[in-house]
Amino acid sequence: MSSRIRPRSHPASTLLGRFSGRLPGRFPVRVRALGAGFVALALVGVALTEGGTASAPELAQARLAAGAAQHTFRQVTTDAGFRTGTSEGVRIGGGAVTLATPIGRTTYTGKSWELGRWTSAWSRPAHSFDELVPSWDTTTPPNTHVQVKARVVSTSGRTSTWKVLGHYSTRDAAFRRTSAGTQSDAVASVATDTVRAAPGVRLQRYQLRVLVLRLVGHQAAPSVRSLQAVASSSGALQPVSRPLLRARSLAVPRYSQMVHRGEYPQYGGGGQAWCSPTSLSMILGYYGALPPAQTYAWVSSSYRDRFVDHVARAVYDYGYRGAGNWAFTTAYAAQRTGGAFVTRLSSLRDAERFIASGVPLAASVSFSRGQLTGAPISSTNGHLVVITGFTANGDVVVNDPAAASNATVRRVYDRAQFERVWQRGSRGTVYVVHDAAHPLPAW
C-alpha cells in the first residue's frame, strides 16, 4: 500500500508498493523565544525554540546524544521571520510573502510566467546532517503556482546547486503539481522531496528559496504563509523508550484505504496504495476539516468515503506519480486546518507529547514479516498509520488504513515493535497537522 515513501527514509508512505520518498523531523522539549518569528526545533535533545541559532543547552544535549539520530526543524511563519530573508518582487505582510511587482519572467510548461522571489538566510543546525526535507504552506489562486528550492553546503565548504523540491499548486486542472527529479551534483541530490548528501558527504548549512509565479496577463497573487525544513542525521537505533505520560486516546475517525481498492488508479495506483491520503483524511476528519462535498462531486457517487478519493487527487505528485509526496500532503493539509508540516521525532515519548496536546500524528513505518504483530499486512517497504493514543503500559494505539474495513482500522501495537519499525524504517518520520484549537506541545 503505497503512497510514496522511499526505501531508506522517505516521504509520505505507501503500503505495499513503491517507496520513494521523503521523511522528516523531531520535536520540542521546551519553548523559548529567540526572536524573528523563526522556529527552530533541535531534536536530539528535543528542544523547541524560536530563533536561528542553537542554545547552549541544545548543544549540550546534542553532545549527550552522540550516536543517536539528530534532527533540527526550523520554520518561518511571521513577518519578522520573513524579513530575515531577501525579498525580490514580493511584499511581506499578514504573515506571508506575496507576489507584488514581478522581477522578471520565466518559461515553464511552455507558458510564460512572471515571478517574485524570497530567499532565506543561511541556516546552520547544531549538528551535521545528511538529509533535508522542506515543506510549506501556500495560497495559489488560479493561474499561479509556487516553486520551492534548497541548496546545501558540505562540511568541507562546497555548495550545491539550487535543487527544486516542487512546482506546487493546490489545483491540477490547468497546472500539474510535480516534483522535479534527481538533480545530482558532487554535494547532494534530490529524492523526490528530500535533499540527500552525496555518498561520503556531510552537510552543515542550508538555504531555502521560494518563487511565487503567475501566468503573464493575469493579476492573481500567490503567497507563502510558512516555509520550513528538517535537517536530519542518521544514528544508531536507541533502546526502546519508556512511557512518558498517562494513557490517552484521541477520537480520530477510522477509514480504510482498502475499501477504495481499484478506484482512480491514475492517482498513484488506486485506493490500495493510498495509505497517505487515507491517513490524512482521518486526521482532517478529527479536526472537522474534511473537504466540502462540492469539491469531490467528481468522485463516483457509488463510492464510500468519497473525500478520500479527492484527497488522493489533491496531494498527487504528477512527477513522482504517487499520492505520498510529504510536502504536497502537508501543504494541502495546511489549507484545511491552518497548520501542517513534515518532521521527525526521536522516540515515542515525543509522540506522547503531541497526543497529550490533542494532536494525532501520521507516522511512516516499514517492516518485514513478524516485525509488527497484529498489522493487517505482513510486510511493507513503506506505510503510513495514524498514531491516535497510548495505552496505560505505553503500547501504541493507531488507526491503520491497511485494514480491510473501517470497523477494523483501530489497532494496538507493541511499543517496542512499533518504535523499531518507525525509527528504523523512516527515522521517526511524521507529519504534524493541527488547528488553532489544538496548539503544538510546549514544555
N, C-alpha and C positions, 0 to 999 in steps of 0.2 A: 504494500500500500504505500504509495509513494507520493510525495508531493514536493519533493525536492530537498534533498539534503545530501550532500555528498558523502562519500565514504569517509573517512577520517575526521572531518569536522565541518559539518555542512549546515545549510540553512534550513529552511522550513522543512519538514521532513517528509518522508514518504513511508509507505507501509511496506510494500513489497518491492518496490521497484527501484528506479534509478535513484541514485543517492548522489547528489552532486552539489553541493552547495553552500553552505554558509552557516555560521554559528555565532554566537556572541556571549556575553559577559557576566559579571557577577556584581554582588551588591553591597550596600552600606552597613555601617556599624554605628555611625553617629552622624549628625548633621552639623556642619559648620559653614558659616558664610565667609567666603574668601573674595567675594565681590564679582562684579562684571556679569552677574547672571549666568556664570559658566559653571555647570555642574560637573564635578569630577568624582567618579567612584573608583577608588583604588581597591580592587578586590583581590587581595591576597590576604589582607587583614580585614577586608571588607569595610571600607570606610566611605561614607558618602559626604562629599564636601562640595562647596561651591567655590570655584576658582580654578586657575590653570596650573597650579603647582602643588606638589605633594607636601604634606606637612611632616614634621619630624616623627610623630607617632606612626604615620603611614609608612615612612621609610623604615622605621624600626620593625614594624610588622612585616614588611617585605623581607627583611633580613631573617626574621624568625621563621618565615615560611619557605626558606630556601629548599628547593627540591619539589615544592608544591607548585601547581599551576598558578599563574598570576594573571589577573585581568584588570584593566582600568577602563572604565566607561566615562566618557565626557560628553556633555550636551550643552548646546547653546539654544536658549529659549526666550531671551529677553532682549529688549532694545540695547541695554548696556552690553550684553554679551555680543550681539551682532556688531556693535560699534568697535569691538576689539579687532575686527577683521577689516579687510579692504573692500570698499564698495565702488562699483563702476556701473553707472547707468541704472542704479536701483536706489530706492529710498527705504529707510528704516523707520518703522513706527508701528505701534499697536502690537509689538511682539513679533514682527515679521519683517522679512526682506521682500520687497515688491518691485517688479519691473516699473521703471519710471521713464527715463529718457534713454532709449537704447543706444548702446555704444557702437553697434555695428550689425552686420548681417552674416548669416551662415547658411549653407545649404544642407538639408538633411531630408532623407526620403524623397529627393527630387523636388523639394519645395524650399522656398526662401523664408527664413525666419530672422526676425530682429531680436536682439538679446541684451540682457544686463548680466552682471557677474558679481558674485560675492566670494571672497577668499578668506579663510580663517587664518589666524596667526598660527605659527608652528606649535604643535602640542608635543610635549615630551613626558611620557609616563615615567614613574619612578623605577621601572624595570624595562629591560629589553623585551622585544616581542617578536612573534613570527607570523601573526595574523591580525588583520584589521577588518572590522565589519561595520561599515557605516549604515545608518538608517535615517529616515527623515519624515517630516510631516509637511505636506504642501497643499496649496489650493491651485487647481489647474482648470480654469474655465475653458469652454470650447475654443479650439484653435490655439491652444497653448500647451506647453509641457515644460518639464524641468530636466536638467541633466546634472547628475552628481558625479564628482570626480574625487580622487585622492592620490596623493603621492607620498612616498616614504623615503626615509634616509637610513642607511645602514650604520652599524656601529663603527664601520671604517670610514664613514663620511660620504659615501656615494649616494646620490639622489636618483630615484627612479623617475621615469617619465610620468606624466599625469595619466592615471588609469580611470576609465569610465566605468562606473558601477551601475549606471542605469539611465535610460531615457524613459522618463516616467510621466504618465498622465492617468488620472482616475478613469478616463473614458477610453474605450477602444474601438468606437465606431469609425472615426476618421484618423486616429493615431494609435499605433500598436506599441504599448509599453514593452520595453525589451532590455535585457542585459546586453553586454557588448563584447563578449568573447574573452579570450585568454590574455592578450596584451602583455606578453612576457618580455622582460629585459634581464640584465645581469643582477638586478637588485630584487625584483619582485614580479609577480604575475597575478592575474585575476582568475578566480574560480567562481564564475557567475556573480556572486555578490560579496565575495571575500577577497581582500588583497592578501597574498601569501608571499612570504620571503622566499627568495630563490634558495636552492639547496646550499647548505653551509653558511647562509647569511643570517645575521641577527639584525633587527631593526631597532632604532632608538627614537625616531621622531616621525610625525606625520602632519599633513596639512590637508584640509578639505576645501573643495570649491563647488559652488552650485551655479549653474547657468539657468536663468529664467528666460524662456523663449516664447514668442508668439508669431503666428504667420503674418508676413508683411501684408498690410492692408486692413488689419484688424486692430481693435483697441483694447481687448481684454488684457488684464494684468495678472499674470501668475505670481504666486508668492510662496515663500518658505517660512513656516512657523517654528520649526525646530530642525536642528541638524545635529547628529550625534554619531559616535563611533565607539566601539570597544576594541582596545588593543589587548591581545592575548598571547600569553606564553605558555607552552605546554609544560607539564611537570609530572613527577611520579604520582601514581594513584595513591591517595592518602587512606588511612584507616577509616572504616565506616563511622560516620558521625553519630554522636549520641543525641537523642531528642533534646530539644531546647525548651519548647513550650508545651502547654497542655493540648489535649485533643480538641480538634475543631474541624468541622466540615462546612463548606460553602454550598449553597443551594444552586449549583450550576446545572442548567438543563442538559439532558442527555440525548445526543444524536449519534447515529451510526452512519459511517460512510458507506457501509455495505448495502444499505437499503437503496443506495444510488448506483449500484453496480451497473455499468454499461451506459449510464446516462451521459450525454455530451462528451464523447471521447476526445473531441477536438480540444478540450480544455484539460490537457495533461493526462489523458488516458481513461477518463471516466471516474465514477464515484469510488471504485475500489482503490484508486490512487489518491483520493482526496483527504488524507488524514489531516493535512494542514488547514484547508478551508473548513473542514468539519469541526476541528478543534477550535478554530477562530469563531465559528458560528455558535458553538456552545458558550464561549466567553462573551460574545456580543449579546446572546440571549440572557445571560446572567445580568448584564447591565441594562437590559431593556433597550438595546441599541441595534437589533437586527434590522436589515434594510427594509424599507417600507414596501408593501405589496406591489405598488405600481412599478417599482424598479425591476421586479422579477416576473412581470406579466409575460415576458418572452418564454419562460420556462413552462413546459407542458403541464397542464392542469391535472394530469393523471399522476404526477409525481408527488411524493410526500416530502415535507420539509423543503419546499422549493427554494427557499432562501439559500440553502447550502449550494445548490447549482449556481445561483447568482454569485455567491461569494467566490466560488472557484473561478468563475469568469473574471470577477473584479480584481483578483490577485494574479491572474495568469500572466506568465512571462513568455512572450512570443519568441524570444531568442532562445531561452533555455527549454522552451516547450514543456513547461511544467507549472503546476499551481503551488509551488513551495518556495518561491523566492522570498527570503526572510524580509528584506527591506520593503518589497512590494506588499507583503502581507501586513506589516505593521503600519505602512503608510495608509493603507485602506482602513485599518482598524482605527487609526488616529482620527480619520474623518468621521467615524461613527461615534467615538467616545470622548475625543478631545486629547487623548494621550496614549502613545504606544511606541515601543522601541524594542530592539533586539539586544540581548546582553547574555552574559554567562554568570552562573553562580558557583561558588566554591563547594557547596555541600547542601544537603537537605536542611541544615539549620538555617541557612539563608532563605530557603523556600518557606520555611515555617514562619518567618517574619512577615512575608507577603500574605500568607494565609491569615495570620493574626490581624492584618490590616484589611482583610476582606478582598484581597486581590488574588484571583486564581492565576495560574501560570501555565502556558503551553510549553512542554519540555520535550526535547529531542532525545530519543533513545535508539540504540541498536543492540541486537543480541542474537546469540546462536541458540540452538535447541538446548533446553534445560536451564537457561540462564535467568529466565523470568517466569517463575511458577504462576500459573493462573492466567497468563496472557492468552488472548483469543487467537493469536498466531504463534507458530513455533519459533520463527526466527525472522529477522528483518535487518537490512543494512541501513535503515533509517526510518523512523516512525515518530509521529507526534502524538502525545497524550496530554490531557489537561490535569494538572495537579489541583485537586479541589479540597484536600484536607489531610489530616493525620489522625491516627488512632491514639489511644492512651499509651501504647507501647512504642509509638513512633513510626509504625508502618504507614505507607503512603496510600491515601485514597485518591483514585484517579477516575476520570471519565476517559475510557479507551475507545476511540471511534472505530477501531477494527472489529469490535463486537458485531455479531450477526444481526442484532436488533437494538432498537433504542432501549428496550427494557433490560438488556444485559450489558449496557455500556459501563456501569459503575463496577470498579474492581478495587481490591485492596492488595497491594504488592508489598512483599517483604522489603523492609527498609534497606538492608544490606544489598540485596539483589538489585533493587531499583537504583540505588545510588551508584553502583558499579556500572550498570548498563547505560546510565545517563552520563556519568563523568568520563568513563572510558569511551563511550560511543560518540559524544559530542562536546566533551569538556564542560558539561553543565549548561549547554545552550538552552535558553528560554526566550520567549518573547513575552513582554510585560504589556498588558493593556489595562488601562484604568480610566476612571472618570473623576469629575470634581468631588463626588460624594465618597470616593474611595482613594484618598491620598496615599502616596507611597510610604512605606515604613520609614520612620526616622527614630534613631536612638543614639 
